[in-house]
Amino acid sequence: MPNPKRRHSKTRTMKRRTHQRAGVPTVTTDANTGEVHLRHRAYKVGDDLYYNGKLLVSKSAE
């Protein structure tokens, strides 16, 4: 396995890493509630918990 003869500078390393950043998260608007949420995640509307447009847990039922 070849090894570098000299150390790469900090500037050269940072130039390479400038393109490795997190992208913008994808958000979706729910058709039933109109709530904006992250995709593939459960989300709360008031005290109710929704996932995939369906009610999972309701505090008012308890």
C-alpha positions in Angstrom: 0.0 0.0 0.0 1.6 3.3 -1.0 2.0 6.0 1.6 2.3 9.8 1.0 5.8 11.1 1.1 4.7 14.5 2.5 1.8 15.7 4.6 -1.1 17.4 2.8 -1.7 21.0 3.9 -4.7 22.0 5.9 -5.9 24.2 3.0 -5.7 21.3 0.6 -7.7 19.1 3.0 -10.3 21.7 3.6 -10.7 22.3 -0.2 -11.5 18.6 -0.6 -14.0 18.6 2.2 -16.0 21.7 1.1 -18.4 19.5 -0.9 -19.1 17.0 2.0 -21.9 18.7 3.8 -25.4 17.7 4.9 -28.2 18.3 2.4 -31.4 20.0 3.1 -33.9 17.7 4.8 -37.0 16.7 2.7 -40.2 17.9 4.2 -43.8 17.0 3.3 -47.2 18.5 4.0 -49.8 16.1 5.3 -53.0 16.0 3.2 -55.2 15.4 6.2 -53.9 17.8 8.8 -51.9 20.3 6.7 -48.9 19.8 9.1 -45.4 20.2 7.6 -43.1 17.4 8.8 -40.0 15.4 8.0 -40.6 12.4 5.8 -40.7 8.9 7.3 -41.0 10.3 10.8 -43.9 10.5 13.3 -45.1 14.0 14.0 -47.4 15.7 16.6 -50.4 17.8 15.9 -51.5 19.2 19.2 -51.5 16.2 21.6 -52.1 13.6 18.8 -49.3 11.6 17.2 -49.5 10.9 13.4 -47.5 8.7 11.0 -48.1 8.3 7.3 -51.3 10.3 7.6 -52.8 8.1 10.2 -53.5 8.8 13.8 -51.4 6.6 16.1 -51.9 7.9 19.6 -54.5 10.3 20.8 -54.3 11.9 24.3 -58.0 12.9 24.2 -59.0 9.2 24.0 -57.3 8.4 27.3 
